[in-house]
Amino acid sequence: MDVIISNAALQWVPEHRELLVRWAGGLNPGGWLAFQVPGNFGAPSHVLLRELAGSPRWRERLGGVLRSDPVSEPAEYVALLAEAGCRVNAWETTYAQILPGDDPVLEWVKGTALRPVLTALGTDSAEAAEFLDDYRALLREAYPAAPYGTVFPFRRIFVVARREP
């Protein structure tokens, strides 16, 4: 293979670190591997989600649904892929997203981090509505609205690796 690209998908693959090593090993000499993953799993949006899911009220229904370490830090990806025979560049960028509307952080994470929770509870169930109400209150406190919108820092990790010729 000459080029492998992944955009915001590897965080859903529990064994993606091993997959990256296999991909690097399958690259032709001079081939490229590039990917980006969200790096905001330590942000309030995700920490509060894991804490709520692990609370006494939700632990039985949601235990094990969310992982605490779905991605690595940039330096860990450098080490992993360098050991697999690649020259690696890795960096991170935090975008200050300005989100409009009511409960915009909740709406944002409904398309990402909340998906496993809503799947486990049933998207339109009374339990899902109760969970969302609890989570909404936590997010409103963590991400206060301003007249211009709600600031949502969104960290991304980028990695580009080239198989040594």
N, C-alpha and C positions, 0 to 999 in steps of 0.2 A: 504494500500500500504506500502511496505517496503522500496522502493527506487524510487526516481524521479530524473532524470538527464536532464539538458538542456545545450546545448553547442552552444553559439553564436546565439541564436534565439529569446530570449525574447525582445531584443531591437526593434523588428519588431511588437510587440504586444502592442498597446497603453495602454491597461488596465492590463499589466503584474503584477503590484504590487498587485492588487486584486486577480489575478490568483495565485500568490505565497501564499497569505493568505489562499485561498481555498485548494491549494495543501498541505500546512502545516497542515491544519485541517483534511485532508484526510489521513495523515500518521498514520500508526499503532504506538503505543508507542514504542520508540526505533528506529523508521524508519528514513530514511535519505532523505534530499533534497539537491542537489548540482547543482550549475549552474555557468556559467561564461558568462559575457557580455563584449563587447568592452566598454572602458571608455574614448574614445578619442574624445568625442563630443565637448570638449572645445579646441581641438587642431586646429592649423591653417587650416589643411585640411578640417575640418568640419565647422569651423567658416567662412572661406572664401566661402565655398559652400553655406551656409545659407545667407550670405551677398549678394552674386551674385544673388541667386534665388530671394531675396527680393528687388533687385535694380529696379529702374524705368523701365529698359528695360525688365525685366523678371517677375516682380511682378504679372502682370495679368495672365500670363500663369502658374506660379509656386507657387503662393500664397497658403499656407497651405499644400504643398506637403511634406515639411520637418518639422520635429518636433525638437524643441530646447532641449527637456528634455526626450529623449527616455529611459534613464536609471537613476538610483539613484546613490548616492555616497555609499561607503561601510557602513558607519555608519547608513545611512538610512535603508539599508537592514537589518542590525543588529536589529535596533529598531522594524522594521516591523515584522520580524520573531520571535523575542523574545516575543513580545506582542501576537503572535499567538501560544505561548507555546513551543518554540524551544530553544535549546542551540545553539548559532550561532558563527561561525568564519567567518570573511570576511577580505579580503586583496586585494591589488592591486599590479600589476607588470607592469613595462614599459619595453617593449622589444625594443632595438635599432635595428630595421630591416635595413639591408643594401640591398637596392634595386638596381639591375642593369638595364642598358638600358636607352633609351630616355624616358623622362616623366614617370618614374616608379611610382610616387605617383598617378598620374592620372590613370594609368593602374590598380593600386591597388584598388582605390576607385570606379572604374567602376564596380567591382564585389560586392560592398557593398553600401556605402553611395550614390553613383550616380544613383543607380537603379531606385528609384522613379522619379528622374528628367528625366532620359532618357525615362522612360515609359510614362511620361506626355508629353514629346516633340516628341516622336516617335524616336526610337533608331537610325534609318538611315536618319532622316530628315535633311534638311538644318538648321533648328532651333537648333537641337541637335549639329550639327557640329559647329555652331556659339557659342553656350554656351560652348562647350568643348574647343574651341580656347581661349575664355575669361578666363575660369577656368585654363587652362594649363598655361597661362602667370602668373596668380596669384600663382599657385603652384611652378613654377620654381623659383620665387622670394622667396617664403617661405621655400622651400627645395632645396637649391642649390646643384648641382651635384659636386661630388669630383672625383678624379681619380679612387678611389676604389668603387664608387657607390654613391647612395643618401641615407643619413640616414633618416629614417622615424620612429620616436618614436611612439610606438604603445602600449597604455595602456589597460590593461585587468583588470576586476574586478571579483574576485572569491568569492563565498559564499558556505559554507557548514553548513547545519542546521540539528540538530537531535531533533526529537520530544521527549520531556521529557517522560520517562517511567512512 
